[in-house]
Amino acid sequence: MSKRFYLPTQLIHGAGSRKEIKKFIKSEDKVLIVTDKGLVKAGVVEKVVKELDEIGVENVIYDEVKANPHADTVQAVLDLAKKEAATAVVAIGGGSPMDVAKAVAMLITNEGTYEDYQWNGKIPTKPSATLVQIPTTAGTGSEVTRCAVIIDRNTKKGVNLDEFFATAALIDAELMVSLPPAITSTTGMDALTHAIEAYIGLGSNPVTDAWAIQAIELLAEYLPKAFANGANIEAREKVALASSLAGVAMDQAGLGFVHAMSGPLSSYYDVPHGLSNAVLLPYGMQFNLIAVPEKMARIAVALGVDTYGMSVKEAAQAAVDAVQELCWDLEI
Protein backbone atom coordinates (compact mmCIF):
# COMPACT_ATOMS: atom_id res chain seq x y z
CA MET A 1 0.00 0.00 0.00
CA SER A 2 1.34 3.40 -0.97
CA LYS A 3 2.13 5.97 1.72
CA ARG A 4 1.88 9.74 1.53
CA PHE A 5 4.09 12.23 3.37
CA TYR A 6 3.26 15.91 2.84
CA LEU A 7 4.26 18.82 5.06
CA PRO A 8 4.15 22.24 3.34
CA THR A 9 4.35 24.16 6.63
CA GLN A 10 7.60 25.98 7.34
CA LEU A 11 8.65 24.83 10.80
CA ILE A 12 10.94 27.20 12.71
CA HIS A 13 12.12 26.03 16.11
CA GLY A 14 14.10 27.80 18.82
CA ALA A 15 13.93 30.41 21.55
CA GLY A 16 12.85 33.76 20.11
CA SER A 17 11.51 32.26 16.89
CA ARG A 18 8.35 34.37 17.23
CA LYS A 19 10.41 37.17 15.66
CA GLU A 20 10.33 35.22 12.38
CA ILE A 21 6.68 36.18 11.97
CA LYS A 22 7.81 39.20 9.95
CA LYS A 23 8.84 36.86 7.13
CA PHE A 24 5.29 35.60 6.66
CA ILE A 25 3.06 38.59 7.37
CA LYS A 26 3.08 41.42 4.82
CA SER A 27 2.92 45.06 5.88
CA GLU A 28 -0.39 45.49 4.06
CA ASP A 29 -2.02 42.55 5.87
CA LYS A 30 -4.79 42.96 8.42
CA VAL A 31 -4.09 40.28 11.04
CA LEU A 32 -6.63 38.49 13.19
CA ILE A 33 -5.03 37.05 16.33
CA VAL A 34 -6.84 34.03 17.78
CA THR A 35 -6.01 33.27 21.41
CA ASP A 36 -7.43 33.09 24.94
CA LYS A 37 -7.73 35.54 27.83
CA GLY A 38 -5.13 33.74 29.96
CA LEU A 39 -2.41 34.34 27.39
CA VAL A 40 -3.41 37.98 27.03
CA LYS A 41 -3.25 38.40 30.80
CA ALA A 42 0.12 36.63 31.00
CA GLY A 43 1.63 39.02 28.46
CA VAL A 44 2.36 36.31 25.91
CA VAL A 45 0.15 37.82 23.20
CA GLU A 46 1.77 41.20 23.75
CA LYS A 47 5.16 39.76 22.79
CA VAL A 48 3.83 38.70 19.40
CA VAL A 49 1.89 41.92 18.84
CA LYS A 50 5.13 43.81 19.44
CA GLU A 51 6.68 42.03 16.45
CA LEU A 52 3.72 43.00 14.26
CA ASP A 53 3.83 46.59 15.48
CA GLU A 54 7.46 46.85 14.41
CA ILE A 55 6.43 46.39 10.77
CA GLY A 56 3.27 48.48 11.14
CA VAL A 57 0.79 45.66 10.68
CA GLU A 58 -2.75 46.38 11.83
CA ASN A 59 -4.21 43.66 14.03
CA VAL A 60 -7.31 42.72 16.01
CA ILE A 61 -7.49 40.17 18.83
CA TYR A 62 -10.12 37.52 19.53
CA ASP A 63 -9.40 36.14 23.02
CA GLU A 64 -12.54 34.17 23.84
CA VAL A 65 -11.37 30.70 22.74
CA LYS A 66 -11.90 28.08 25.45
CA ALA A 67 -10.62 24.53 25.78
CA ASN A 68 -12.43 22.01 23.56
CA PRO A 69 -13.88 24.69 21.22
CA HIS A 70 -17.33 24.36 19.71
CA ALA A 71 -18.58 25.28 16.24
CA ASP A 72 -20.18 28.50 17.49
CA THR A 73 -16.70 29.76 18.43
CA VAL A 74 -15.51 29.21 14.86
CA GLN A 75 -18.48 31.22 13.61
CA ALA A 76 -17.85 34.03 16.10
CA VAL A 77 -14.21 34.33 15.06
CA LEU A 78 -15.15 34.18 11.38
CA ASP A 79 -17.69 36.97 11.88
CA LEU A 80 -14.97 39.13 13.42
CA ALA A 81 -12.57 38.28 10.60
CA LYS A 82 -15.09 39.38 7.98
CA LYS A 83 -16.05 42.50 9.91
CA GLU A 84 -12.40 43.54 10.17
CA ALA A 85 -11.55 42.39 6.61
CA ALA A 86 -8.72 40.22 7.94
CA THR A 87 -6.30 38.85 5.36
CA ALA A 88 -4.09 36.78 7.67
CA VAL A 89 -4.61 34.75 10.85
CA VAL A 90 -2.15 34.25 13.71
CA ALA A 91 -2.95 31.68 16.40
CA ILE A 92 -1.29 31.98 19.80
CA GLY A 93 -2.02 29.20 22.27
CA GLY A 94 -2.64 25.50 22.52
CA GLY A 95 -4.56 23.22 20.23
CA SER A 96 -7.88 25.02 20.75
CA PRO A 97 -6.90 28.43 19.32
CA MET A 98 -4.83 26.75 16.61
CA ASP A 99 -7.68 24.52 15.44
CA VAL A 100 -10.13 27.43 15.40
CA ALA A 101 -7.60 29.49 13.46
CA LYS A 102 -7.25 26.75 10.82
CA ALA A 103 -10.98 26.71 10.23
CA VAL A 104 -11.25 30.50 10.08
CA ALA A 105 -8.26 30.95 7.74
CA MET A 106 -9.91 28.50 5.34
CA LEU A 107 -13.35 30.09 5.62
CA ILE A 108 -11.99 33.59 4.95
CA THR A 109 -11.26 32.57 1.37
CA ASN A 110 -13.88 29.87 0.79
CA GLU A 111 -17.66 29.94 0.77
CA GLY A 112 -20.02 28.23 3.20
CA THR A 113 -20.09 27.53 6.91
CA TYR A 114 -17.81 25.26 8.89
CA GLU A 115 -20.72 22.82 9.19
CA ASP A 116 -20.55 22.32 5.41
CA TYR A 117 -16.97 21.09 5.68
CA GLN A 118 -17.30 19.21 8.97
CA TRP A 119 -20.50 17.30 8.23
CA ASN A 120 -21.46 17.66 4.56
CA GLY A 121 -18.18 16.85 2.83
CA LYS A 122 -17.68 20.22 1.21
CA ILE A 123 -14.16 20.70 -0.18
CA PRO A 124 -12.32 24.05 -0.31
CA THR A 125 -11.73 25.45 -3.79
CA LYS A 126 -9.24 28.17 -2.85
CA PRO A 127 -6.08 28.28 -0.70
CA SER A 128 -6.58 29.46 2.87
CA ALA A 129 -5.56 32.89 4.06
CA THR A 130 -2.03 33.19 5.45
CA LEU A 131 -1.91 31.28 8.74
CA VAL A 132 0.90 31.45 11.29
CA GLN A 133 0.68 29.09 14.27
CA ILE A 134 2.54 29.97 17.48
CA PRO A 135 1.99 27.23 20.09
CA THR A 136 2.29 28.10 23.78
CA THR A 137 1.85 24.52 24.96
CA ALA A 138 3.93 21.53 23.91
CA GLY A 139 1.51 18.72 23.25
CA THR A 140 -1.16 19.00 20.59
CA GLY A 141 1.15 19.32 17.59
CA SER A 142 -1.69 21.17 15.88
CA GLU A 143 0.77 23.69 14.46
CA VAL A 144 2.01 21.10 11.94
CA THR A 145 -1.12 19.09 11.18
CA ARG A 146 -3.85 19.16 8.53
CA CYS A 147 -6.53 18.38 11.11
CA ALA A 148 -8.87 20.71 12.98
CA VAL A 149 -10.90 19.24 15.84
CA ILE A 150 -14.06 21.13 16.73
CA ILE A 151 -16.99 19.97 18.89
CA ASP A 152 -20.42 20.01 17.26
CA ARG A 153 -23.51 17.87 17.75
CA ASN A 154 -21.97 16.56 21.01
CA THR A 155 -19.12 15.10 18.96
CA LYS A 156 -15.44 16.03 18.91
CA LYS A 157 -15.12 15.65 15.16
CA GLY A 158 -11.87 16.24 13.30
CA VAL A 159 -11.68 17.40 9.72
CA ASN A 160 -8.59 16.73 7.59
CA LEU A 161 -7.82 19.15 4.78
CA ASP A 162 -4.55 20.14 3.13
CA GLU A 163 -5.84 23.72 3.37
CA PHE A 164 -5.48 23.47 7.17
CA PHE A 165 -1.70 23.26 6.95
CA ALA A 166 -0.28 26.50 8.32
CA THR A 167 1.94 28.76 6.27
CA ALA A 168 4.43 28.67 9.14
CA ALA A 169 4.76 27.26 12.65
CA LEU A 170 6.96 29.20 15.06
CA ILE A 171 8.00 27.03 18.02
CA ASP A 172 9.25 29.52 20.62
CA ALA A 173 10.04 27.98 24.01
CA GLU A 174 10.29 31.46 25.55
CA LEU A 175 6.50 31.67 25.29
CA MET A 176 6.09 28.43 27.27
CA VAL A 177 8.07 29.11 30.46
CA SER A 178 4.99 30.33 32.37
CA LEU A 179 2.98 27.18 31.58
CA PRO A 180 1.78 25.66 34.90
CA PRO A 181 3.14 22.20 35.82
CA ALA A 182 -0.25 20.48 35.48
CA ILE A 183 -0.67 21.73 31.91
CA THR A 184 2.96 20.98 31.10
CA SER A 185 2.42 17.37 32.16
CA THR A 186 -0.91 16.71 30.43
CA THR A 187 0.01 18.41 27.16
CA GLY A 188 3.32 16.55 27.19
CA MET A 189 1.49 13.27 27.64
CA ASP A 190 -0.73 14.23 24.70
CA ALA A 191 2.42 14.49 22.59
CA LEU A 192 3.62 11.12 23.88
CA THR A 193 0.28 9.56 22.96
CA HIS A 194 0.55 10.99 19.44
CA ALA A 195 4.03 9.52 19.05
CA ILE A 196 3.19 6.07 20.42
CA GLU A 197 -0.10 5.67 18.53
CA ALA A 198 1.54 6.83 15.29
CA TYR A 199 4.44 4.41 15.82
CA ILE A 200 2.40 1.29 16.52
CA GLY A 201 -0.58 2.09 14.27
CA LEU A 202 -1.54 0.63 10.92
CA GLY A 203 -0.62 3.83 9.06
CA SER A 204 2.98 3.95 10.28
CA ASN A 205 5.83 4.18 7.79
CA PRO A 206 9.62 4.56 8.01
CA VAL A 207 9.48 8.38 7.97
CA THR A 208 6.85 8.70 10.68
CA ASP A 209 8.52 5.96 12.72
CA ALA A 210 11.74 7.97 12.83
CA TRP A 211 9.94 11.15 13.92
CA ALA A 212 7.85 9.26 16.50
CA ILE A 213 10.78 7.48 18.14
CA GLN A 214 12.75 10.73 18.34
CA ALA A 215 9.74 12.39 19.99
CA ILE A 216 9.43 9.56 22.54
CA GLU A 217 13.11 9.79 23.43
CA LEU A 218 12.95 13.57 23.89
CA LEU A 219 9.79 13.42 26.01
CA ALA A 220 11.16 10.66 28.24
CA GLU A 221 14.24 12.73 29.01
CA TYR A 222 12.94 16.28 29.09
CA LEU A 223 9.23 16.26 30.01
CA PRO A 224 9.93 15.49 33.70
CA LYS A 225 12.53 18.27 33.73
CA ALA A 226 10.11 20.81 32.22
CA PHE A 227 7.45 19.70 34.72
CA ALA A 228 9.82 20.10 37.66
CA ASN A 229 11.21 23.46 36.54
CA GLY A 230 9.23 25.45 34.00
CA ALA A 231 12.05 27.96 33.63
CA ASN A 232 14.39 25.28 32.24
CA ILE A 233 14.53 26.67 28.72
CA GLU A 234 16.45 23.68 27.31
CA ALA A 235 13.80 21.27 28.60
CA ARG A 236 11.05 23.51 27.23
CA GLU A 237 12.72 23.61 23.81
CA LYS A 238 13.18 19.84 23.66
CA VAL A 239 9.61 19.11 24.73
CA ALA A 240 8.30 21.64 22.21
CA LEU A 241 10.34 20.01 19.46
CA ALA A 242 9.05 16.58 20.51
CA SER A 243 5.50 17.87 20.31
CA SER A 244 5.99 19.01 16.72
CA LEU A 245 7.73 15.77 15.74
CA ALA A 246 4.90 13.75 17.26
CA GLY A 247 2.35 16.02 15.59
CA VAL A 248 3.82 15.36 12.16
CA ALA A 249 4.03 11.63 12.88
CA MET A 250 0.41 11.30 13.96
CA ASP A 251 -0.88 13.57 11.20
CA GLN A 252 0.85 11.53 8.52
CA ALA A 253 0.39 8.06 10.08
CA GLY A 254 -2.89 8.36 11.98
CA LEU A 255 -3.85 7.58 15.56
CA GLY A 256 -5.53 4.77 17.50
CA PHE A 257 -8.31 4.00 19.91
CA VAL A 258 -6.78 5.93 22.82
CA HIS A 259 -7.74 9.04 20.90
CA ALA A 260 -11.02 7.47 19.83
CA MET A 261 -11.95 6.98 23.48
CA SER A 262 -10.52 10.32 24.55
CA GLY A 263 -12.76 12.32 22.23
CA PRO A 264 -16.07 11.52 23.94
CA LEU A 265 -14.59 12.37 27.35
CA SER A 266 -13.87 15.88 26.06
CA SER A 267 -17.19 16.18 24.20
CA TYR A 268 -19.47 15.09 27.03
CA TYR A 269 -17.50 15.85 30.20
CA ASP A 270 -15.07 18.59 29.07
CA VAL A 271 -12.08 16.58 30.32
CA PRO A 272 -8.84 18.18 29.04
CA HIS A 273 -7.67 16.22 26.01
CA GLY A 274 -4.14 15.63 27.28
CA LEU A 275 -5.39 14.38 30.64
CA SER A 276 -7.78 11.86 29.12
CA ASN A 277 -5.03 10.61 26.79
CA ALA A 278 -2.61 10.23 29.68
CA VAL A 279 -5.06 8.19 31.73
CA LEU A 280 -6.03 5.95 28.81
CA LEU A 281 -2.58 5.48 27.21
CA PRO A 282 -1.22 2.62 29.41
CA TYR A 283 -4.44 0.65 28.88
CA GLY A 284 -4.32 1.19 25.12
CA MET A 285 -0.71 0.07 25.03
CA GLN A 286 -1.51 -3.02 27.11
CA PHE A 287 -4.29 -3.97 24.72
CA ASN A 288 -2.06 -3.53 21.66
CA LEU A 289 0.94 -5.29 23.20
CA ILE A 290 0.40 -8.71 21.63
CA ALA A 291 -0.13 -7.21 18.16
CA VAL A 292 3.13 -5.25 17.96
CA PRO A 293 5.52 -6.65 20.60
CA GLU A 294 8.70 -5.72 18.68
CA LYS A 295 7.63 -2.10 18.31
CA MET A 296 6.52 -1.93 21.92
CA ALA A 297 9.94 -3.24 22.94
CA ARG A 298 11.55 -0.46 20.88
CA ILE A 299 9.36 2.07 22.71
CA ALA A 300 10.69 0.74 26.01
CA VAL A 301 14.24 1.50 24.88
CA ALA A 302 13.19 4.99 23.74
CA LEU A 303 11.67 5.56 27.18
CA GLY A 304 15.01 4.78 28.79
CA VAL A 305 14.34 1.22 29.94
CA ASP A 306 17.35 -1.11 30.08
CA THR A 307 15.94 -4.11 28.22
CA TYR A 308 19.15 -6.17 28.22
CA GLY A 309 18.33 -9.79 28.99
CA MET A 310 14.58 -9.32 28.52
CA SER A 311 12.51 -11.27 26.04
CA VAL A 312 10.63 -9.23 23.43
CA LYS A 313 7.39 -9.68 25.37
CA GLU A 314 9.02 -8.64 28.65
CA ALA A 315 10.49 -5.54 27.01
CA ALA A 316 7.11 -4.71 25.49
CA GLN A 317 5.48 -4.95 28.92
CA ALA A 318 8.24 -2.73 30.30
CA ALA A 319 7.13 0.01 27.88
CA VAL A 320 3.62 -0.06 29.37
CA ASP A 321 5.03 0.04 32.89
CA ALA A 322 7.36 2.92 32.00
CA VAL A 323 4.49 5.04 30.72
CA GLN A 324 2.50 4.37 33.89
CA GLU A 325 5.54 5.34 35.97
CA LEU A 326 5.94 8.53 33.93
CA CYS A 327 2.32 9.44 34.69
CA TRP A 328 3.02 8.99 38.40
CA ASP A 329 6.15 11.16 38.17
CA LEU A 330 4.06 13.85 36.48
CA GLU A 331 1.40 13.58 39.20
CA ILE A 332 -1.26 12.29 36.82
C-alpha positions in Angstrom: 0.0 0.0 0.0 1.3 3.4 -1.0 2.1 6.0 1.7 1.9 9.7 1.5 4.1 12.2 3.4 3.3 15.9 2.8 4.3 18.8 5.1 4.1 22.2 3.3 4.3 24.2 6.6 7.6 26.0 7.3 8.7 24.8 10.8 10.9 27.2 12.7 12.1 26.0 16.1 14.1 27.8 18.8 13.9 30.4 21.6 12.9 33.8 20.1 11.5 32.3 16.9 8.4 34.4 17.2 10.4 37.2 15.7 10.3 35.2 12.4 6.7 36.2 12.0 7.8 39.2 10.0 8.8 36.9 7.1 5.3 35.6 6.7 3.1 38.6 7.4 3.1 41.4 4.8 2.9 45.1 5.9 -0.4 45.5 4.1 -2.0 42.5 5.9 -4.8 43.0 8.4 -4.1 40.3 11.0 -6.6 38.5 13.2 -5.0 37.0 16.3 -6.8 34.0 17.8 -6.0 33.3 21.4 -7.4 33.1 24.9 -7.7 35.5 27.8 -5.1 33.7 30.0 -2.4 34.3 27.4 -3.4 38.0 27.0 -3.2 38.4 30.8 0.1 36.6 31.0 1.6 39.0 28.5 2.4 36.3 25.9 0.2 37.8 23.2 1.8 41.2 23.8 5.2 39.8 22.8 3.8 38.7 19.4 1.9 41.9 18.8 5.1 43.8 19.4 6.7 42.0 16.5 3.7 43.0 14.3 3.8 46.6 15.5 7.5 46.9 14.4 6.4 46.4 10.8 3.3 48.5 11.1 0.8 45.7 10.7 -2.7 46.4 11.8 -4.2 43.7 14.0 -7.3 42.7 16.0 -7.5 40.2 18.8 -10.1 37.5 19.5 -9.4 36.1 23.0 -12.5 34.2 23.8 -11.4 30.7 22.7 -11.9 28.1 25.4 -10.6 24.5 25.8 -12.4 22.0 23.6 -13.9 24.7 21.2 -17.3 24.4 19.7 -18.6 25.3 16.2 -20.2 28.5 17.5 -16.7 29.8 18.4 -15.5 29.2 14.9 -18.5 31.2 13.6 -17.9 34.0 16.1 -14.2 34.3 15.1 -15.1 34.2 11.4 -17.7 37.0 11.9 -15.0 39.1 13.4 -12.6 38.3 10.6 -15.1 39.4 8.0 -16.1 42.5 9.9 -12.4 43.5 10.2 -11.5 42.4 6.6 -8.7 40.2 7.9 -6.3 38.8 5.4 -4.1 36.8 7.7 -4.6 34.7 10.9 -2.2 34.2 13.7 -3.0 31.7 16.4 -1.3 32.0 19.8 -2.0 29.2 22.3 -2.6 25.5 22.5 -4.6 23.2 20.2 -7.9 25.0 20.7 -6.9 28.4 19.3 -4.8 26.8 16.6 -7.7 24.5 15.4 -10.1 27.4 15.4 -7.6 29.5 13.5 -7.2 26.7 10.8 -11.0 26.7 10.2 -11.3 30.5 10.1 -8.3 31.0 7.7 -9.9 28.5 5.3 -13.4 30.1 5.6 -12.0 33.6 5.0 -11.3 32.6 1.4 -13.9 29.9 0.8 -17.7 29.9 0.8 -20.0 28.2 3.2 -20.1 27.5 6.9 -17.8 25.3 8.9 -20.7 22.8 9.2 -20.5 22.3 5.4 -17.0 21.1 5.7 -17.3 19.2 9.0 -20.5 17.3 8.2 -21.5 17.7 4.6 -18.2 16.8 2.8 -17.7 20.2 1.2 -14.2 20.7 -0.2 -12.3 24.1 -0.3 -11.7 25.4 -3.8 -9.2 28.2 -2.8 -6.1 28.3 -0.7 -6.6 29.5 2.9 -5.6 32.9 4.1 -2.0 33.2 5.5 -1.9 31.3 8.7 0.9 31.5 11.3 0.7 29.1 14.3 2.5 30.0 17.5 2.0 27.2 20.1 2.3 28.1 23.8 1.9 24.5 25.0 3.9 21.5 23.9 1.5 18.7 23.2 -1.2 19.0 20.6 1.2 19.3 17.6 -1.7 21.2 15.9 0.8 23.7 14.5 2.0 21.1 11.9 -1.1 19.1 11.2 -3.9 19.2 8.5 -6.5 18.4 11.1 -8.9 20.7 13.0 -10.9 19.2 15.8 -14.1 21.1 16.7 -17.0 20.0 18.9 -20.4 20.0 17.3 -23.5 17.9 17.8 -22.0 16.6 21.0 -19.1 15.1 19.0 -15.4 16.0 18.9 -15.1 15.6 15.2 -11.9 16.2 13.3 -11.7 17.4 9.7 -8.6 16.7 7.6 -7.8 19.2 4.8 -4.6 20.1 3.1 -5.8 23.7 3.4 -5.5 23.5 7.2 -1.7 23.3 6.9 -0.3 26.5 8.3 1.9 28.8 6.3 4.4 28.7 9.1 4.8 27.3 12.6 7.0 29.2 15.1 8.0 27.0 18.0 9.2 29.5 20.6 10.0 28.0 24.0 10.3 31.5 25.5 6.5 31.7 25.3 6.1 28.4 27.3 8.1 29.1 30.5 5.0 30.3 32.4 3.0 27.2 31.6 1.8 25.7 34.9 3.1 22.2 35.8 -0.2 20.5 35.5 -0.7 21.7 31.9 3.0 21.0 31.1 2.4 17.4 32.2 -0.9 16.7 30.4 0.0 18.4 27.2 3.3 16.5 27.2 1.5 13.3 27.6 -0.7 14.2 24.7 2.4 14.5 22.6 3.6 11.1 23.9 0.3 9.6 23.0 0.6 11.0 19.4 4.0 9.5 19.0 3.2 6.1 20.4 -0.1 5.7 18.5 1.5 6.8 15.3 4.4 4.4 15.8 2.4 1.3 16.5 -0.6 2.1 14.3 -1.5 0.6 10.9 -0.6 3.8 9.1 3.0 4.0 10.3 5.8 4.2 7.8 9.6 4.6 8.0 9.5 8.4 8.0 6.9 8.7 10.7 8.5 6.0 12.7 11.7 8.0 12.8 9.9 11.1 13.9 7.8 9.3 16.5 10.8 7.5 18.1 12.7 10.7 18.3 9.7 12.4 20.0 9.4 9.6 22.5 13.1 9.8 23.4 12.9 13.6 23.9 9.8 13.4 26.0 11.2 10.7 28.2 14.2 12.7 29.0 12.9 16.3 29.1 9.2 16.3 30.0 9.9 15.5 33.7 12.5 18.3 33.7 10.1 20.8 32.2 7.4 19.7 34.7 9.8 20.1 37.7 11.2 23.5 36.5 9.2 25.4 34.0 12.1 28.0 33.6 14.4 25.3 32.2 14.5 26.7 28.7 16.5 23.7 27.3 13.8 21.3 28.6 11.1 23.5 27.2 12.7 23.6 23.8 13.2 19.8 23.7 9.6 19.1 24.7 8.3 21.6 22.2 10.3 20.0 19.5 9.1 16.6 20.5 5.5 17.9 20.3 6.0 19.0 16.7 7.7 15.8 15.7 4.9 13.7 17.3 2.4 16.0 15.6 3.8 15.4 12.2 4.0 11.6 12.9 0.4 11.3 14.0 -0.9 13.6 11.2 0.9 11.5 8.5 0.4 8.1 10.1 -2.9 8.4 12.0 -3.9 7.6 15.6 -5.5 4.8 17.5 -8.3 4.0 19.9 -6.8 5.9 22.8 -7.7 9.0 20.9 -11.0 7.5 19.8 -12.0 7.0 23.5 -10.5 10.3 24.6 -12.8 12.3 22.2 -16.1 11.5 23.9 -14.6 12.4 27.3 -13.9 15.9 26.1 -17.2 16.2 24.2 -19.5 15.1 27.0 -17.5 15.8 30.2 -15.1 18.6 29.1 -12.1 16.6 30.3 -8.8 18.2 29.0 -7.7 16.2 26.0 -4.1 15.6 27.3 -5.4 14.4 30.6 -7.8 11.9 29.1 -5.0 10.6 26.8 -2.6 10.2 29.7 -5.1 8.2 31.7 -6.0 5.9 28.8 -2.6 5.5 27.2 -1.2 2.6 29.4 -4.4 0.7 28.9 -4.3 1.2 25.1 -0.7 0.1 25.0 -1.5 -3.0 27.1 -4.3 -4.0 24.7 -2.1 -3.5 21.7 0.9 -5.3 23.2 0.4 -8.7 21.6 -0.1 -7.2 18.2 3.1 -5.3 18.0 5.5 -6.6 20.6 8.7 -5.7 18.7 7.6 -2.1 18.3 6.5 -1.9 21.9 9.9 -3.2 22.9 11.5 -0.5 20.9 9.4 2.1 22.7 10.7 0.7 26.0 14.2 1.5 24.9 13.2 5.0 23.7 11.7 5.6 27.2 15.0 4.8 28.8 14.3 1.2 29.9 17.4 -1.1 30.1 15.9 -4.1 28.2 19.1 -6.2 28.2 18.3 -9.8 29.0 14.6 -9.3 28.5 12.5 -11.3 26.0 10.6 -9.2 23.4 7.4 -9.7 25.4 9.0 -8.6 28.6 10.5 -5.5 27.0 7.1 -4.7 25.5 5.5 -4.9 28.9 8.2 -2.7 30.3 7.1 0.0 27.9 3.6 -0.1 29.4 5.0 0.0 32.9 7.4 2.9 32.0 4.5 5.0 30.7 2.5 4.4 33.9 5.5 5.3 36.0 5.9 8.5 33.9 2.3 9.4 34.7 3.0 9.0 38.4 6.1 11.2 38.2 4.1 13.8 36.5 1.4 13.6 39.2 -1.3 12.3 36.8 
